[in-house]
Amino acid sequence: MRRTILIGPITSDTMAIVRCQDHPPRNTNYAIAVKPVGYPETALICGRGDSDHEEIGWVYLLSEEYEEYQGGKRVFGLWGPDSSSTAAKVRVSDQVVEGLNKWNNEEEKSSSGLQSQSSIDRY
């Protein structure tokens, strides 16, 4: 199976992020999580946590990106510290992470933000 991660400038104003099931996005603007190509044997690692944290990650898409995903787009720019010029791109699969609709509904009821996803299966 071929795995591709493209590096280069991102021209879109939107940016996906990579997070593991225990470190969901702090920002509630993300609409859905999808599995990267090759998941769980992927090079994508959660962007939060200390330097020893090496959990595989899901790609969280903003609402605009999710609309593009539903339209067939599978390559998205990733957020980075210098995202306007040095972020990476990632190819995602057709697999949506199951159980996040319930997670997003619970988030609306909680004032503390997004909940841990440790109860969601890894695949």
BELZI-V823176 format. One record per residue. N is the residue number from 0. RES is the residue in three letters. SS is DSSP state (H for helix, E for strand, L for the rest). PSI is psi in degrees with one decimal (none if undefined). Layout:
n = [N:N]
res = [RES:RES]
ss = [SS:SS]
psi = [PSI:PSI]
//
This chain:
n = [0:1:2:3:4:5:6:7:8:9:10:11:12:13:14:15:16:17:18:19:20:21:22:23:24:25:26:27:28:29:30:31:32:33:34:35:36:37:38:39:40:41:42:43:44:45:46:47:48:49:50:51:52:53:54:55:56:57:58:59:60:61:62:63:64:65:66:67:68:69:70:71:72:73:74:75:76:77:78:79:80:81:82:83:84:85:86:87:88:89:90:91:92:93:94:95:96:97:98:99:100:101:102:103:104:105:106:107:108:109:110:111:112:113:114:115:116:117:118:119:120:121:122]
res = [MET:ARG:ARG:THR:ILE:LEU:ILE:GLY:PRO:ILE:THR:SER:ASP:THR:MET:ALA:ILE:VAL:ARG:CYS:GLN:ASP:HIS:PRO:PRO:ARG:ASN:THR:ASN:TYR:ALA:ILE:ALA:VAL:LYS:PRO:VAL:GLY:TYR:PRO:GLU:THR:ALA:LEU:ILE:CYS:GLY:ARG:GLY:ASP:SER:ASP:HIS:GLU:GLU:ILE:GLY:TRP:VAL:TYR:LEU:LEU:SER:GLU:GLU:TYR:GLU:GLU:TYR:GLN:GLY:GLY:LYS:ARG:VAL:PHE:GLY:LEU:TRP:GLY:PRO:ASP:SER:SER:SER:THR:ALA:ALA:LYS:VAL:ARG:VAL:SER:ASP:GLN:VAL:VAL:GLU:GLY:LEU:ASN:LYS:TRP:ASN:ASN:GLU:GLU:GLU:LYS:SER:SER:SER:GLY:LEU:GLN:SER:GLN:SER:SER:ILE:ASP:ARG:TYR]
ss = [L:L:L:L:L:L:E:L:L:L:L:L:L:L:L:E:E:E:E:L:L:L:L:L:L:L:L:L:L:E:E:E:E:E:E:E:L:L:L:L:L:L:L:L:E:L:L:L:L:L:L:L:L:L:L:E:L:E:E:E:E:E:H:H:H:H:H:H:H:H:L:L:L:L:E:E:E:E:L:L:L:L:L:L:L:L:L:E:E:E:E:E:E:E:E:E:L:L:L:H:H:H:H:H:H:H:H:H:H:L:L:L:L:L:L:L:L:L:L:L:L:L:L]
psi = [131.7:131.1:134.5:128.4:120.4:134.7:135.3:176.4:148.0:131.2:-12.7:151.7:-11.8:153.4:123.6:163.5:163.6:124.3:148.4:176.0:-22.3:-6.0:66.3:163.9:144.2:-28.7:128.5:7.2:-9.7:130.8:-32.7:157.6:138.2:158.1:135.6:159.4:133.8:-2.0:135.5:0.8:72.5:158.6:-6.3:124.7:143.9:136.1:0.1:164.4:177.9:179.3:-19.3:-7.9:117.2:35.6:140.8:153.3:159.0:158.5:117.2:129.5:140.0:167.1:-44.6:-39.9:-36.7:-38.6:-42.8:-39.2:-44.7:-26.6:-0.6:-7.6:139.2:2.0:125.6:149.9:143.0:142.1:143.7:168.7:-30.4:47.4:-20.5:-20.9:-13.1:11.8:161.4:169.7:153.8:144.2:127.3:160.4:-176.1:1.5:116.7:142.2:119.9:149.6:-7.1:-22.6:-43.6:-42.6:-42.9:-36.8:-39.0:-34.4:-36.9:-31.1:-18.5:136.9:-6.8:5.7:-158.3:145.8:159.7:148.5:23.1:-18.2:-8.2:132.6:153.3:-12.2:none]
//
